Amino acid sequence: MALDQSFAGRSYPPTPPYEVGREKIREFAEAIGDSHPAYTDPEAAKQLGHPDVIAPPTFVFSITYRAAHQVVRDPALGLDYTRVVHGDQKFAYSRPVRAGDRLTVTSTIESVRSMAGNEVIDVRGDVHDETGEHVVTAFTKLVSRKKEAS
Amino acid sequence: MTATVAYADVETGTELPAATFPVTRETLVRYAGASGDFNPIHWNEKFAREVGLPDVIAHGMFTMAEAARVVTDWAGDPAAVVEYGVRFTKPVVVPNDETGALIEVTGTVAAKLDDEARTVRVDLTARSAGQKVLGMARAVVRLA
């Protein structure tokens, strides 16, 4: 089933704030095996000019994906979620995510199209802190694979 | 932001120190918990095979995180990364044994972008079991 093209360009209200904790950053850094001290030691982060520990570059995906998920699961869009794979991912940073941030995500469906029988949807997640400062934008391409002819 | 590599010291073609990252089933369970991505294709072999995969596969975002380490370890300050993007081309298949899989990452300065902003583009390659697992893997990095 073709997706509802009218969803392209649609924006959604900002998510409730996600509060970034030092220990969550530590857990994530350990999970990717990265011992960079700026992720776990506030003093090391300060020496690099950061007010508190910072998060690895891909940490924010957990937050933006949760927001994108709500958008692409809108039944009116018509996406078969069981066939969705992650196609591309990109981040554009104004600054690193850091402990103490209270982040909101505003999701926008940038495009909806069919390519070779697959449905391709591009979702942008603009992440701001509680002062309204832009932190990072996540660009997520999801591909719903066509069903094989049976 | 305090990158330890100076813009003046790099040229197009400068190679970053390469790295190899091991990934086992335990790694994936840990990453699932830390990231909140509990899709069973990353930990349940039966489920993975039922949806047509050869075995359990790593989270694409895990591979993306490992590839970034070649850039952040080189730059010194992870905040030096101003843009980072990848395409997920092939899955990293993770067998249920002690060794699991390896993700081999290399990076090269592909272009010096802006003399004033001191930004360079780093092109990354990531391979596992002889296959390219990321495409268009690029980072824009602000150097000292």
Interface residues (C-beta under 8 A of the other chain):
Chain A: E27 F28 E30 A31 I32 G33 D34 H36 A38 Y39 Q47 L48 G49 H50 I54 P56 P57 T58 F61 S62 Y65 R66 V85 H86 G87 D88 Q89 K90 F91 A92 Y93 R95 P96 F139
Chain B: M1 T2 F21 T27 R30 Y31 G33 A34 S35 G36 D37 G60 M61 F62 M64 A65 E66 A68 R69 T72 D73 G76 D77 P78 A79 V81 V82 E83 Y84 G85 V86 R87 F88 M136
